[in-house]
Amino acid sequence: MILEQLSGIHWWYKTASHAAELTAGFYNTSNHDGYTQIATMLQKHGAALNFTCVELRTMDQHENFPEALADPEALVSQVFKAAWDVTIPVASENALPCYIRESYDKILENAKPLNDPEGRRISAFTYLRLSSVLMEEQNFTEFEQFVKRMHGEALSGLPSSSE
């Protein structure tokens, strides 16, 4: 199966024009769903969708970059729904380095949405940004727990990310 990478252009998503997406060539505005058209085209050609930025939280973007009017959570939701509605497989990856539980929790939330009545799930996840920082003991422990949770292992007694 062909796996097509689609960039997560979440800047200015909270505006009517979605100018960053338009600039990147995606015709997705507040009154035109461009991702359904993309998903339909991928389905026609037997391709799967790979989407990025699944670890990003809108609240963090708003706090750190309020002028960007970003909404990565809404974008991920829109893109995944478009793909799943035409029954194509969805894979994902992180956009930025991940070392903390909150990022891993967001990935898991997107990979296995609890509020999806159809129980749809991503078919694959690629962890990007392997580095020496990830190999530091606390970071690697968080990563190890994330991998186990991604594979469906229930982990009792998880230490909090602040411990």
C-alpha positions, -999 to 999 in steps of 0.1 A, spaced: 0 0 0 12 35 -8 15 58 22 11 95 14 25 121 38 3 151 46 18 180 65 0 193 96 -3 230 88 -21 242 119 -11 278 120 -40 302 115 -64 273 116 -86 294 139 -91 319 112 -118 318 85 -93 316 56 -68 291 71 -42 312 53 -13 289 61 -30 259 46 -40 279 15 -4 291 11 8 255 14 -17 245 -14 -45 230 8 -79 245 0 -93 240 34 -112 270 49 -138 274 75 -165 268 48 -147 243 26 -134 209 38 -104 202 17 -93 171 35 -123 151 25 -113 156 -12 -77 146 -4 -89 115 14 -112 105 -14 -84 109 -39 -61 87 -18 -89 61 -14 -94 60 -52 -57 52 -57 -55 27 -28 -33 49 -7 -31 54 30 -27 87 48 3 96 71 -3 127 92 19 146 115 16 168 146 -5 143 166 14 152 198 6 189 197 -19 204 221 -39 235 211 -36 249 246 3 248 244 3 264 210 -20 292 223 2 298 254 35 297 235 25 313 202 -8 331 206 -3 351 174 -3 319 153 -40 312 160 -30 275 158 -54 246 165 -35 214 159 -61 193 177 -89 204 155 -68 199 124 -58 163 134 -95 156 142 -106 169 108 -80 151 88 -84 117 107 -122 119 103 -119 126 66 -97 96 61 -117 73 83 -149 83 66 -137 70 33 -122 40 50 -85 45 43 -58 35 68 -43 64 88 -8 64 101 8 92 121 39 107 135 51 133 159 63 167 146 84 178 175 106 159 199 86 141 226 99 133 261 70 140 285 39 121 294 16 149 282 29 146 246 26 108 247 -9 110 261 -19 133 233 -5 108 207 -25 80 224 -56 101 225 -53 107 187 -43 71 179 -72 56 198 -99 81 202 -122 72 231 -151 92 217 -152 74 184 -183 52 184 -168 31 155 -136 23 174 -114 36 146 -76 35 153 -45 45 135 -27 17 117 9 28 124 29 54 143 64 66 136 84 82 164 106 109 149 135 127 165 154 99 181 182 116 200 206 113 229 181 133 250 155 105 245 181 80 258 184 99 291 170 76 319 137 95 327 130 103 291 136 67 280 114 54 309 85 76 296 91 65 261 91 28 271 58 33 290 43 50 259 53 22 236 37 -3 260 5 17 262 5 21 224 5 -17 222 -24 -19 246 -6 -29 277 -23 -16 308 3 -2 331 -7 0 367 10 24 391 25 47 364 46 73 381 35 108 375 55 128 350 66 151 378 83 123 398 
